[in-house]
Amino acid sequence: MKHALEWQLEMGADEAIGDTPIDRYAVAPEPKKKAVAPTIDEPQKIDAVAIASAAAEAATSLEALREAMEQFEHCGLKRGAKQLVFSDGQAKTRVMIVGEAPGRDEDLQGKPFVGRAGQLLDLMFSHIGLARTSPDPAHALYITNVLPWRPPQNRDPKPEEVAMMLPFLKRHIELVDPDVLVAMGNHACQALLGRQGITRMRGNWMESKGKPLLPMFHPAYLLRNPIAKREAWADLLEVKARLSHHD
Ligand code: URA
């Protein structure tokens, strides 16, 4: 200790500058953390659902909605897909069909339900006088999917992918404003009704986004299980009856 003081004197520290000694070994207060910009290793958590909601709500036309979806960069599926599959059919319609996600053919052509399942869908609805090509709103169809980009190897949609694209689907329904919705299969039911169980739910009118909604078997399921076409036929007649009761 004495040596230390002598050394300080030698260095010119020959007077005390404070009245009270300072204990330099006492615990120093935590320095305030500066806000640091996120780095690549530590990316900022992005609220993709909030971004999607804001973008979707700002769209005041179908064209603007399509553009907003084209610009949306937070869904990883976009990077694996060839293109956005937005919709097909007539926007002036009474019936809006919601499928799951594009497959290979849809990814190539940029339209929903253009492969084998789509051909069956067209055939089914033609039996009740509805077609995506009909310019007459009374006979028209409008078709879209929960996800606008093809999932790799046609895997099931992930809940986070559905959650971030759902605001766009909700806005899509508002802009088309159909009289009825038809949800094709479990994934469309999960997105629009928050639950699955198509075998029990099909054929029963439900409600989603303020619209009557009928769950139906997905046409791809019908291709694998043709026996279920009988139920699908009954469901088509349900749609027809609903439209004629609410002319
Ligand atoms: N299956 C779907 O759910 N949607 C399509 O567009 C094609 C197949």
Residues whose N, C-alpha, C, O or C-beta is under 5 A from the ligand:
A	BS01	URA	G99 E100 A101 P102 G103 E106 P112 F113 A117 N145
